[in-house]
């Protein structure tokens, strides 16, 4: 004969263990999210505060500024530089918080409008890999030899700089200097890789919003995308075709990492649901056993 009291006691112990598992798993998940946000989201190195007010903006919105330059602050605020906390002084030098300096003074290494041939050098202070590709390209060589080739501003603009994308390569822009034929071939070779990078970025943003740790995948994608961007500036069709396959293999790895994260999330959800159902079943069983025992 089954000892009802003993069975009830065992079930109560199982219930207690399950409660402890649920509590500790919830605590661990909370600690995981807190650590993730502390280490990767709220870390100081994710970017310093953009200096919106200062000598640069004050001067370029004042009555003494030339009309052609009044719109620069607003253009900058619509740029990828502004989104990534790149301020005026990061490119032009100077101290934007020094209110004692007048707008027209070449203060603290201030650089106004660089010479046409010097633009790539200015941009290359940050975009080092791209500068090398540009200098070795037909565009860069034409600029250095004749001074009449395109520079960074020719395609990207000066202050309202947008994130690099496939739309930069277009018939209107390219035919200002030459035919669109070779540029079109290169754009077609780059298109699928660009699409995959965009899709992976979207997946990473979704995972991060749910609290998942995507830092490893994000860093690998950043390096892959940075390398991929250099191909744009080589303007070498054969090089683009040859290296695109290599970038595709790297994207395969990143997509695999993201798929593993999704699997882990699904497992956690399913395991939590299993524990809940098991706990509920045991609770119901214990209730009926105790009820029968009383009867």
C-alpha positions as CSV (number, residue, x, y, z in Angstrom):
1,X,0.0,0.0,0.0
2,X,1.3,3.5,-0.9
3,X,2.2,5.7,2.0
4,X,0.2,8.8,1.1
5,X,2.0,11.0,3.7
6,X,5.4,9.9,2.4
7,X,4.5,10.6,-1.2
8,X,3.1,14.0,-0.3
9,X,6.3,14.8,1.5
10,X,8.4,13.8,-1.5
11,X,6.2,15.9,-3.8
12,X,6.6,18.9,-1.5
13,X,10.4,18.5,-1.6
14,X,10.3,18.3,-5.4
15,X,8.1,21.5,-5.4
16,X,10.7,23.2,-3.2
17,X,13.6,22.2,-5.5
18,X,11.7,23.4,-8.6
19,X,10.9,26.8,-6.9
20,X,14.6,27.2,-6.1
21,X,15.6,26.4,-9.7
22,X,13.1,28.9,-11.0
23,X,14.3,31.6,-8.6
24,X,18.0,31.0,-9.3
25,X,17.5,30.8,-13.0
26,X,15.6,34.1,-13.0
27,X,18.2,35.7,-10.8
28,X,21.0,34.5,-13.1
29,X,19.2,35.9,-16.2
30,X,18.7,39.2,-14.4
31,X,22.4,39.3,-13.5
32,X,23.3,38.4,-17.0
33,X,21.3,41.3,-18.5
34,X,22.7,43.7,-15.9
35,X,26.3,42.6,-16.6
36,X,25.7,42.9,-20.4
37,X,24.3,46.4,-20.1
38,X,27.1,47.4,-17.7
39,X,29.9,46.0,-19.8
40,X,28.7,46.7,-23.4
41,X,25.8,49.1,-23.5
42,X,26.7,51.7,-20.8
43,X,30.4,51.4,-21.1
44,X,32.1,54.9,-21.4
45,X,34.1,53.8,-24.5
46,X,30.9,53.4,-26.5
47,X,31.2,57.1,-27.4
48,X,31.7,60.4,-25.6
49,X,29.0,63.1,-25.6
50,X,28.8,65.1,-28.8
51,X,29.6,68.7,-28.3
52,X,26.6,70.4,-29.8
53,X,27.2,73.9,-28.5
54,X,30.5,75.7,-28.6
55,X,32.6,78.0,-30.7
56,X,31.9,75.9,-33.9
57,X,28.1,76.0,-33.7
58,X,28.0,79.5,-32.2
59,X,30.1,80.9,-35.0
60,X,28.4,79.1,-37.8
61,X,24.9,80.2,-36.7
62,X,25.9,83.8,-36.0
63,X,25.1,86.9,-38.0
64,X,28.7,87.4,-39.0
65,X,29.0,84.0,-40.7
66,X,29.0,83.9,-44.5
67,X,25.6,82.7,-45.8
68,X,27.2,79.7,-47.5
69,X,28.5,78.4,-44.2
70,X,25.4,78.9,-42.0
71,X,23.8,75.6,-42.8
72,X,26.9,73.5,-41.8
73,X,25.7,72.7,-38.2
74,X,22.4,71.4,-39.5
75,X,24.0,69.4,-42.2
76,X,26.3,67.8,-39.7
77,X,23.4,66.9,-37.4
78,X,21.9,64.9,-40.3
79,X,25.2,63.0,-40.9
80,X,26.6,59.6,-39.9
81,X,29.3,61.5,-38.1
82,X,26.8,63.1,-35.8
83,X,25.2,59.7,-35.1
84,X,28.6,58.3,-34.2
85,X,29.5,61.2,-32.0
86,X,32.1,62.7,-34.3
87,X,32.2,66.4,-33.8
88,X,33.7,69.3,-35.7
89,X,37.0,69.3,-33.9
90,X,37.6,65.6,-34.7
91,X,38.1,66.6,-38.3
92,X,39.0,70.3,-38.2
93,X,40.9,70.5,-34.9
94,X,40.6,73.3,-32.5
95,X,38.8,73.5,-29.1
96,X,35.0,73.9,-29.5
97,X,34.6,74.7,-25.8
98,X,37.0,77.6,-25.8
99,X,34.7,80.6,-25.9
100,X,37.5,83.0,-25.7
101,X,38.7,82.2,-29.2
102,X,37.0,83.9,-32.2
103,X,35.7,82.0,-35.2
104,X,38.3,83.2,-37.6
105,X,41.4,82.3,-35.6
106,X,43.4,79.2,-36.5
107,X,43.3,78.1,-32.9
108,X,44.8,74.9,-31.4
109,X,45.7,73.4,-34.8
110,X,42.4,74.4,-36.4
111,X,42.1,73.4,-40.0
112,X,39.4,75.2,-42.0
113,X,38.7,74.0,-45.6
114,X,41.5,71.6,-46.6
115,X,43.1,71.9,-50.0
116,X,41.4,69.7,-52.6
117,X,44.2,67.2,-52.8
118,X,44.5,67.1,-49.0
119,X,40.9,66.0,-48.3
120,X,41.7,62.2,-48.4
121,X,44.5,62.8,-45.9
122,X,42.1,64.5,-43.5
123,X,39.5,61.7,-43.8
124,X,42.2,59.1,-43.6
125,X,43.1,60.1,-40.0
126,X,40.2,57.8,-39.1
127,X,39.5,55.8,-42.2
128,X,43.0,54.4,-42.5
129,X,42.3,51.2,-44.5
130,X,40.1,53.1,-46.9
131,X,42.7,55.7,-47.5
132,X,45.3,53.1,-48.5
133,X,42.8,51.6,-51.0
134,X,41.9,55.0,-52.3
135,X,45.5,56.1,-52.8
136,X,46.2,52.9,-54.7
137,X,43.1,53.2,-56.9
138,X,42.7,55.0,-60.2
139,X,40.7,57.7,-58.4
140,X,43.5,58.3,-56.0
141,X,46.3,58.3,-58.6
142,X,44.4,60.7,-60.8
143,X,44.0,63.0,-57.8
144,X,47.6,62.9,-56.8
145,X,49.0,63.3,-60.3
146,X,46.7,65.8,-61.9
147,X,44.9,67.2,-59.0
148,X,41.7,66.8,-60.9
149,X,40.6,63.3,-59.8
150,X,37.8,62.7,-57.3
151,X,38.4,63.0,-53.6
152,X,36.2,61.8,-50.7
153,X,33.9,64.8,-50.9
154,X,33.1,64.1,-54.5
155,X,31.1,61.0,-53.7
156,X,30.3,61.4,-49.9
157,X,29.8,65.1,-49.5
158,X,31.4,67.3,-46.9
159,X,29.2,67.7,-43.8
160,X,25.9,65.8,-44.5
161,X,27.9,62.6,-44.8
162,X,25.7,59.5,-45.0
163,X,26.6,55.9,-44.0
164,X,28.3,54.2,-46.9
165,X,25.9,52.2,-48.9
166,X,25.3,50.8,-52.4
167,X,23.4,53.9,-53.5
168,X,26.5,56.0,-53.5
169,X,27.5,54.1,-56.7
170,X,25.0,55.4,-59.2
171,X,24.8,56.6,-62.8
172,X,24.3,60.2,-62.0
173,X,27.3,60.5,-59.7
174,X,29.7,58.3,-61.7
175,X,29.0,59.7,-65.1
176,X,30.1,63.2,-64.0
177,X,33.6,61.9,-64.7
178,X,33.4,58.7,-66.8
179,X,31.0,56.0,-68.1
180,X,28.9,54.0,-65.7
181,X,29.7,50.6,-67.2
182,X,32.6,49.4,-64.9
183,X,30.9,51.0,-61.9
184,X,27.7,49.1,-62.6
185,X,29.6,45.7,-62.9
186,X,31.3,46.4,-59.5
187,X,28.0,47.4,-57.9
188,X,26.4,44.1,-59.0
189,X,29.3,42.2,-57.5
190,X,29.0,43.9,-54.2
191,X,25.2,43.9,-54.0
192,X,24.6,40.5,-52.4
193,X,27.3,40.9,-49.8
194,X,25.9,44.3,-48.9
195,X,22.4,42.8,-48.5
196,X,23.7,40.1,-46.2
197,X,25.5,42.6,-44.0
198,X,22.3,44.7,-43.7
199,X,20.3,41.6,-42.7
200,X,22.9,40.5,-40.1
201,X,22.9,44.0,-38.6
202,X,19.1,43.8,-38.3
203,X,19.3,40.4,-36.5
204,X,22.0,41.7,-34.1
205,X,19.8,44.7,-33.2
206,X,16.9,42.4,-32.5
207,X,18.9,40.1,-30.3
208,X,20.4,43.0,-28.4
209,X,17.0,44.5,-27.8
210,X,16.0,41.2,-26.2
211,X,19.0,41.3,-23.9
212,X,21.1,38.7,-25.7
213,X,24.9,39.0,-25.8
214,X,25.9,39.6,-29.4
215,X,29.2,41.4,-28.8
216,X,31.3,38.7,-30.4
217,X,29.2,38.6,-33.5
218,X,29.0,42.4,-33.6
219,X,32.7,42.9,-33.4
220,X,33.3,40.3,-36.1
221,X,30.7,41.9,-38.3
222,X,32.3,45.4,-37.7
223,X,35.7,44.1,-38.9
224,X,34.2,42.3,-41.9
225,X,32.2,45.3,-42.9
226,X,35.1,47.6,-42.5
227,X,37.2,45.4,-44.7
228,X,34.4,45.1,-47.2
229,X,34.0,48.9,-47.4
230,X,37.6,49.2,-48.5
231,X,36.7,47.3,-51.7
232,X,34.4,50.2,-52.7
233,X,37.4,52.5,-52.9
234,X,39.6,50.2,-54.9
235,X,37.4,50.8,-58.0
236,X,39.0,47.6,-59.3
237,X,36.4,45.2,-60.7
238,X,38.6,42.1,-60.7
239,X,39.7,42.7,-57.1
240,X,36.1,43.2,-56.0
241,X,35.0,39.9,-57.6
242,X,38.0,38.0,-56.2
243,X,37.6,39.2,-52.6
244,X,33.8,39.1,-52.4
245,X,33.8,35.3,-51.9
246,X,36.1,35.7,-48.9
247,X,33.8,38.1,-47.2
248,X,30.9,35.8,-47.9
249,X,32.6,33.1,-46.0
250,X,33.2,35.4,-43.0
251,X,29.5,36.3,-43.1
252,X,28.6,32.6,-43.1
253,X,30.5,32.3,-39.8
254,X,28.7,35.3,-38.3
255,X,25.3,34.0,-39.4
256,X,26.1,30.7,-37.7
257,X,26.9,32.5,-34.5
258,X,23.6,34.4,-34.7
259,X,21.7,31.1,-35.4
260,X,23.3,29.6,-32.2
261,X,22.2,32.6,-30.1
262,X,18.6,32.1,-31.4
263,X,18.8,28.4,-30.6
264,X,20.0,29.2,-27.1
265,X,17.1,31.6,-26.6
266,X,14.6,29.1,-27.9
267,X,16.0,26.4,-25.6
268,X,15.8,28.7,-22.6
269,X,12.2,29.6,-23.4
270,X,11.2,25.9,-23.9
271,X,13.1,24.8,-20.7
272,X,11.3,27.5,-18.7
273,X,8.0,26.4,-20.1
274,X,8.8,22.8,-19.3
275,X,9.7,23.7,-15.7
276,X,6.5,25.7,-15.4
277,X,4.3,22.8,-16.7
278,X,6.2,20.3,-14.5
279,X,5.8,22.5,-11.5
280,X,2.1,23.0,-12.2
281,X,1.6,19.2,-12.7
282,X,3.3,18.4,-9.5
283,X,1.3,21.0,-7.6
284,X,-2.0,19.6,-9.0
285,X,-0.9,16.1,-8.1
286,X,0.1,17.1,-4.6
287,X,-3.3,18.8,-4.2
288,X,-5.3,15.7,-5.1
289,X,-3.1,13.4,-3.1
290,X,-3.5,15.6,0.0
291,X,-7.3,15.8,-0.7
292,X,-7.6,12.0,-0.9
293,X,-5.5,11.6,2.2
294,X,-7.9,13.8,4.2
295,X,-10.8,11.8,2.9
